């Protein structure tokens, strides 16, 4: 069951990566998502915070609740890959929050 749980967490992280890339990519290609820059900014900030909540929860579990033993890592390499995936998700969430914030406080057309 632990391997299934870890697999679902990996899939969840991949899905939020795709959401973050889709949001920033769409705003890169289009001037606005909804037609209102403030609403685009709010969506971006909330989406970025949601994306960053997943790796933050994993980190809290691993560091503070000592649940790292629940994760069925087979080697040090898998631990490094898991942490790298979480860092990648945090990086993408930072980009989404930055894009959302610039939309929110930027000049409107």
N, C-alpha and C positions, 0 to 999 in steps of 0.2 A: 504494500500500500504506500510506503514511503517513496518508492520510485515513481509511482503514479502521481503522487502529490508534487514531487519535484518536477516531473514532466509537465504538469499543469502550470506550475509556476514559470517554467521556461517559456511555455506557449504564451502565457499572460504577458511576460516581459517582451516577447517578440511582437505581440499584438500592439502593445503600447508604443513600441518603437515605430511601428508602421503608422500608427495614429499621429505621432509627433512629426514624423517625416512628411506625412500627407498634409498636415496642417501648414507646416512651414513651406512646403513645396507649392501648395495651392496659393498661398499668399505671395509667394515669389513670382508666380506666373500671372496671377490676377491682382488687380488693385485692391479688391475687397472681397470678403467672403459673404457678408450679409448685406452690404450696402451702407453700413454704418461703422465707421472706424472704431468708435467706442465699444460697440458690441463685439466686433472682431477682437479687440484687445481683451475684453472680459472673458471671452471664450478661450483665448490663448492662455491667459494667466490661470484660469481654472483648470484647463486641460493640462498645462505644465505641472501644476501642483498635484493633480491626480496621477500623472505619469511618475512623478518623483516619489509618491507615497509608497509604491510597490517596493523599490529597492531600499527605501528607508525602513519599511517594516521588516524586510529580510535582515537588514543590518542590526536592528534592535533585537530580533530573535536570536541572531548568532552571537551578539556581544553580551547582552544583558540577561537574557533568559537561558543562556547556555543550551540552546536547542540545536546547536551545530551538530550534535551527535545524531539528531534525527535525520539529517540530510545524508543520504546514502552515497557519499563521495567514495569513489573507488581508488583515487590517487590524488596526489598533490596537484597534478595537472588539472583535474576536474574542479578542484577548489579554486584554482587560479582562473579558470575559464568562467566559473560561476560568479566570482567577484568581478571579473572583467565585464561580463554581461551587465551586472548591476551598475557598474561605473558608467558604461556606455548609455544605459537608460537614464542615469542621472545627468549625464552630459546633454543628451537630447532634450530632457525636460528643461534644463537651463536655457537651451536655445529657444524652446517654445515659450518659456516665460519671458525671455528677452524680447522676442518678436511681439508677443502679446502686450508687453509693457510699452514698447515703442509705438504700437498702434493705439494704445490707450492714451498716452500722454503726448503723442505727436500731433502735428498740425493737421486739421481736417481740410478737405478740399472744398 
